[in-house]
Amino acid sequence: MNPRMNRCISAILLCFCMISFCFAQQKPYRITIKWNSEGSSYDGKMSYLTGFHGDEVQVYDSVVVRKGTSVFKGKNLPDGLYQVKAGNANPIHLVISESRKFTYWNDAPAHIEGSAENEAYQMAHFQINTYDSRWPDITTLETASVGHDLVYKYLLLEYLGLDACTTPDARMLHHPLFNQLISDKLQSENITIIDSVFDRYSLETEIGQYYMVQTLKYYNMDNNVAYDDILLHLYDKYYLPSGLQLFSESYERRLKNGVTRKRHLAIGAQMPPLEAKSADGKLISTASIDRPNTVIWFWDADCEDCLEETPILNEMYEKYQEEYDFEVFGYCITADVKRWKQVSEEMGLKFINTCDGLGGSNYDVIDYFNILTTPACLLLDQDHKIIMRLFTLEQLEEFLNNLNPDKYNIE
């Protein structure tokens, strides 16, 4: 056979296989909803077939109610829990997995033809909520689900909660209650609780990957010390070792840069020596400070909060610097040297006072410390390791007061 003909036949077969695969992946549906005796009152109104995926709600289909009936039909409907709504009727919840072509009469209890799984799901709810005097256990729910796998898993979730959902079935992402319960844990700001989620749903699972994306985004915030610790924990314990790239390239860069900056500010991180010039042109380095504690004070000569807070810090320094043996290293981020000198003189600043506009800084302070607002501050120990950051002067007062509660008391 001609080689060109062979290539042509191979290409046709490949296209045929790809088309067959695409059609095999599709899950066409035709769902007919017969509204109850009052259904005719919905005629002409829109009805909606809505699905869920994590925290996303998606309208998969919408049709006009005609003669008390809604007919939803399309090419693809993934496995999951769906909600059908029309007018002021109570929403109908459907489990879609084994059957996608059926008719549902919206009575009490519902009458269904063509979907044994939805018969089981609706009847289980009806019997438990109407006749059972005690809360169902696993055996009761297993019996009620009549062998329908997804129905059983959804009933476990709805009646027994997350602890009963031990298998990492990705279809759980399509149940809104699952997302609500998982999100509550992941947004708890408690590392132990957060770990319990990812210890159960590892990053090898679709559930683990989905919620790692959501959680990293949630905690990748600026100016929140508690969030920073959680972000670094998640990144180092789970995301980095996985080798996965779950974000776009641009967000991966943003995440990596954010993590790097937060490492600079983490409690226990050692601040690299900062060099800057004072008003007399002298280059001063934090490395020359040998005190039990040092306050690094980033401020701006045109910042209202700075103009209010910096004099208070200066007062604290004048009164208590010697007896509490702490130092303040001020760094004004403005390029307007004249303004800085004027404000500094008006305040009568006594602590070390340097300015970015004079040049001489040995690294980009704003970038390195991710300074978004001023004033921003760090408290260092004798080894220049960070022990507090983004604290108020009241919190600084409390810290110093705890060093010697009998002496320190600002009026």
C-alpha positions in Angstrom: 0.0 0.0 0.0 1.1 3.5 -0.7 3.0 5.1 2.3 1.0 8.3 1.9 -2.2 6.2 1.9 -1.1 4.5 5.1 -0.5 7.9 6.8 -3.9 9.1 5.7 -5.6 6.0 7.1 -3.7 6.3 10.4 -4.7 9.9 10.7 -8.4 9.0 10.1 -8.3 6.2 12.6 -6.7 8.5 15.2 -9.4 11.2 14.6 -12.1 8.5 14.9 -10.6 7.3 18.2 -10.4 10.8 19.6 -14.0 11.6 18.7 -15.1 8.2 20.2 -13.3 9.0 23.4 -14.9 12.5 23.6 -18.4 11.0 23.1 -17.6 8.3 25.7 -16.7 11.0 28.2 -20.0 12.8 27.7 -22.9 12.0 29.9 -26.1 13.1 28.1 -29.2 13.7 30.2 -33.0 14.2 29.9 -34.7 15.0 33.2 -38.4 15.6 33.2 -39.9 17.4 36.3 -43.7 17.1 36.7 -44.6 19.8 39.2 -47.4 19.0 41.7 -51.0 20.0 41.3 -50.1 23.7 41.5 -47.4 23.3 38.8 -49.6 25.0 36.2 -49.1 28.2 38.1 -45.5 28.1 37.2 -46.2 28.0 33.5 -44.2 30.6 31.6 -41.7 30.9 34.4 -38.1 29.8 34.3 -36.9 26.6 36.0 -33.2 25.9 36.7 -31.0 22.9 37.1 -28.1 23.9 39.3 -25.0 21.9 40.3 -22.1 22.4 42.7 -18.4 22.0 42.7 -16.6 23.1 45.8 -17.6 26.7 46.5 -18.8 27.2 43.0 -22.5 27.1 42.0 -23.3 26.6 38.3 -26.5 26.7 36.4 -26.3 23.7 34.1 -29.6 24.2 32.3 -32.7 26.4 32.3 -36.0 25.9 30.7 -39.5 27.5 30.7 -42.2 25.6 32.5 -44.9 24.5 30.1 -48.1 22.7 31.2 -46.6 22.2 34.6 -43.6 20.4 33.2 -39.9 21.2 32.9 -37.7 19.1 30.6 -34.0 19.5 31.0 -31.8 17.9 28.3 -28.2 18.3 27.2 -25.0 16.5 26.3 -23.2 16.3 29.6 -24.0 16.2 33.3 -21.3 15.1 35.7 -21.9 13.0 38.7 -23.1 14.9 41.8 -26.0 16.5 43.7 -28.2 18.9 41.8 -31.0 21.2 42.6 -34.1 22.0 40.5 -36.0 25.2 41.3 -39.0 26.9 39.7 -40.9 29.9 41.0 -41.6 29.6 44.8 -41.6 25.8 44.8 -39.4 24.1 47.3 -36.1 23.0 45.6 -35.8 19.4 44.4 -32.5 17.7 45.1 -31.4 15.0 42.7 -28.4 12.5 42.8 -27.0 12.1 39.4 -24.7 9.1 38.9 -26.3 5.9 37.6 -29.3 7.4 35.7 -29.7 10.6 33.7 -32.9 9.9 31.9 -35.9 9.9 34.2 -39.2 11.6 35.2 -39.8 13.1 38.6 -43.2 13.9 40.0 -42.9 16.6 42.7 -45.3 15.0 45.2 -44.8 14.0 48.8 -43.2 11.5 48.8 -41.8 12.0 45.3 -42.7 9.6 42.6 -39.9 8.8 40.2 -39.7 6.6 37.1 -36.3 5.7 35.5 -34.0 6.5 38.4 -33.7 3.9 41.2 -31.0 5.9 42.9 -33.2 8.9 43.3 -36.1 6.8 44.5 -33.8 5.5 47.2 -32.5 9.0 48.0 -35.9 10.6 48.3 -37.4 7.7 50.2 -34.6 7.6 52.7 -35.1 11.3 53.5 -38.8 10.8 53.7 -38.7 7.8 56.0 -36.0 9.2 58.3 -37.6 12.7 58.6 -41.2 11.3 58.9 -41.1 8.0 60.8 -37.8 7.4 62.5 -37.7 8.5 66.1 -33.9 8.2 66.4 -31.0 9.6 64.4 -29.9 7.0 61.7 -26.7 5.0 62.1 -24.5 3.7 59.4 -26.5 0.4 59.1 -29.7 2.3 58.6 -28.3 4.5 55.9 -26.7 1.5 54.2 -30.0 -0.2 54.1 -31.8 2.9 52.9 -29.4 3.5 50.0 -30.3 0.1 48.5 -26.8 -0.5 47.1 -26.5 2.9 45.4 -23.0 4.0 46.1 -23.3 7.8 45.7 -26.6 7.9 47.5 -25.0 6.0 50.5 -22.1 8.5 50.6 -24.3 11.5 50.4 -26.6 10.2 53.2 -23.6 9.5 55.4 -22.5 13.1 54.9 -25.9 14.6 55.5 -26.7 12.6 58.6 -23.4 11.6 60.2 -21.1 14.4 58.9 -17.5 14.4 57.7 -16.2 11.8 60.1 -18.3 9.2 58.3 -16.9 10.2 54.9 -13.6 8.2 54.9 -13.1 7.6 51.2 -11.6 10.4 49.0 -14.4 10.2 46.4 -14.1 13.3 44.2 -17.9 13.3 43.7 -18.1 14.7 47.3 -16.9 18.0 45.8 -20.3 18.2 44.1 -22.2 18.3 47.4 -22.5 21.8 49.0 -22.6 20.5 52.5 -19.3 18.8 52.0 -17.7 22.1 50.9 -19.2 24.0 53.8 -17.9 21.5 56.4 -14.4 21.3 54.8 -14.2 25.0 54.4 -15.1 25.6 58.0 -12.1 23.4 59.1 -9.7 24.9 56.6 -10.6 28.5 57.6 -10.4 27.8 61.3 -6.9 29.3 61.5 -6.0 26.2 63.6 -3.1 24.3 62.1 -4.0 21.0 63.8 -7.6 21.1 62.3 -6.3 22.1 58.9 -3.8 19.2 59.0 -6.6 16.8 59.8 -8.2 17.6 56.4 -5.0 17.1 54.3 -4.0 14.0 56.3 -7.3 12.5 55.2 -7.4 14.0 51.6 -3.8 14.0 50.4 -2.6 15.9 47.4 -2.7 12.7 45.4 -6.5 13.0 45.5 -8.7 15.4 43.5 -10.3 16.6 46.8 -6.9 17.3 48.3 -5.7 19.2 45.3 -8.9 21.3 45.0 -8.8 22.4 48.7 -5.0 23.0 48.7 -5.6 25.6 46.0 -8.4 27.2 47.9 -6.6 27.2 51.2 -3.3 28.6 49.9 -5.2 31.4 48.2 -7.1 32.0 51.4 -4.1 32.3 53.6 -1.8 34.1 51.1 -2.8 37.5 52.5 -0.7 40.4 53.6 -0.3 41.9 57.0 -1.7 39.0 59.0 0.8 37.3 61.2 -1.4 34.3 62.0 -2.1 33.7 58.3 1.6 33.9 57.4 2.5 31.0 59.8 -0.3 28.8 58.3 0.7 29.6 54.7 4.3 28.7 55.3 3.2 25.5 57.1 1.0 24.4 54.2 3.5 25.3 51.6 6.4 23.5 53.3 4.6 20.4 54.6 2.3 19.7 51.6 2.6 21.8 48.5 6.4 22.0 48.0 7.1 18.3 48.6 4.3 17.3 46.2 6.0 18.7 43.2 2.6 19.7 41.8 1.8 22.9 40.0 -1.8 23.6 40.7 -1.9 27.3 39.7 -1.3 29.3 36.6 2.4 30.2 36.0 1.7 33.8 37.1 0.1 32.8 40.3 2.8 30.2 41.0 5.3 33.1 40.8 3.1 35.3 43.0 2.8 32.5 45.6 6.5 31.7 45.6 7.4 35.4 46.0 4.8 35.7 48.8 6.2 32.7 50.6 9.7 34.1 50.3 8.7 37.4 51.8 6.8 35.8 54.6 9.9 33.8 55.5 11.7 37.0 56.0 9.0 38.1 58.4 8.4 34.8 60.2 8.8 34.6 63.9 12.3 33.4 64.6 13.7 34.6 61.3 16.9 36.6 61.6 16.8 40.0 60.1 19.8 40.7 57.9 21.8 43.8 59.0 20.2 46.9 57.6 22.4 49.9 56.7 21.0 53.4 56.2 22.1 57.0 56.6 21.1 59.4 59.3 20.8 63.2 58.9 24.5 63.8 59.4 25.3 61.5 56.5 26.6 58.8 58.8 26.0 55.2 57.7 24.4 53.3 60.6 23.9 49.5 60.7 21.5 47.5 62.8 24.5 45.1 63.2 26.1 47.7 65.6 23.1 47.5 68.0 23.8 45.2 71.0 20.7 45.3 73.1 18.3 42.7 74.4 15.6 44.1 72.2 15.4 46.3 69.2 12.4 48.0 67.6 12.7 48.4 63.8 10.3 51.3 62.9 9.4 51.9 59.3 7.5 55.1 58.8 6.7 57.8 56.3 6.9 61.6 56.9 3.5 62.1 55.1 1.6 59.2 56.8 -1.0 60.5 59.3 -0.8 57.4 61.5 3.0 57.7 61.5 2.8 61.4 62.6 0.6 60.3 65.4 2.4 57.1 66.5 6.0 58.1 66.1 6.0 60.8 68.8 4.5 58.3 71.2 7.2 55.8 70.4 9.8 58.6 70.9 8.3 59.4 74.3 8.5 55.7 75.3 12.1 55.6 74.2 13.1 58.8 76.1 11.6 57.6 79.3 12.4 53.9 79.4 15.2 53.1 77.0 17.9 52.8 79.6 16.0 50.9 82.2 14.6 48.4 79.7 17.8 48.4 77.6 16.1 48.5 74.2 16.9 50.4 71.0 14.8 51.9 68.3 16.0 51.9 64.7 13.8 54.3 62.7 13.8 54.0 58.9 11.7 56.6 57.0 10.8 55.3 53.5 10.3 58.7 51.9 12.5 60.1 49.2 11.7 63.7 50.4 14.6 64.3 52.6 13.6 67.9 53.4 10.2 66.8 54.6 11.8 64.0 56.7 14.2 66.4 58.4 11.4 68.9 59.1 9.1 66.3 60.7 11.9 64.7 62.6 13.0 68.0 64.1 9.4 68.9 65.0 9.1 65.5 66.8 12.4 65.8 68.4 13.3 62.2 67.7 15.9 60.8 70.0 16.2 57.2 68.7 18.3 56.2 65.6 16.6 57.9 62.7 17.5 57.1 59.1 16.0 57.9 55.7 15.7 56.0 52.5 16.0 59.3 50.5 19.6 59.7 51.7 20.7 56.6 49.9 23.1 54.1 51.3 20.6 51.3 52.1 22.1 47.9 51.5 18.9 46.3 50.3 15.3 47.2 49.2 13.5 47.4 52.5 10.0 47.8 51.0 10.3 44.7 48.9 12.2 42.6 51.4 9.8 43.3 54.2 6.7 43.6 52.0 5.8 47.0 53.4 2.3 47.9 52.2 1.3 50.4 54.9 3.0 52.4 57.5 3.9 52.4 60.2 5.3 48.9 60.1 7.4 47.5 62.8 9.5 44.5 64.0 10.8 43.6 67.5 14.1 41.8 67.5 15.8 39.9 70.3 19.5 40.2 71.0 20.4 37.9 68.1 18.3 40.1 65.8 15.7 37.4 65.4 12.1 38.5 65.0 9.9 37.9 68.1 7.0 40.2 67.2 5.8 42.2 64.1 3.0 44.5 63.1 2.3 45.2 66.8 0.7 48.2 68.3 2.5 50.5 70.8 0.2 49.1 73.4 1.4 45.6 72.7 5.0 46.9 72.8 4.2 48.5 76.2 2.8 45.2 77.4 5.8 43.3 76.3 8.2 45.6 78.1 6.0 45.7 81.1 6.2 42.0 81.4 10.0 42.3 81.5 9.7 44.4 84.6 6.1 45.0 85.7 7.1 47.0 88.7 8.8 49.8 86.8 7.0 50.2 83.5 3.8 52.2 83.4 3.1 54.7 80.7 0.6 57.4 81.8 
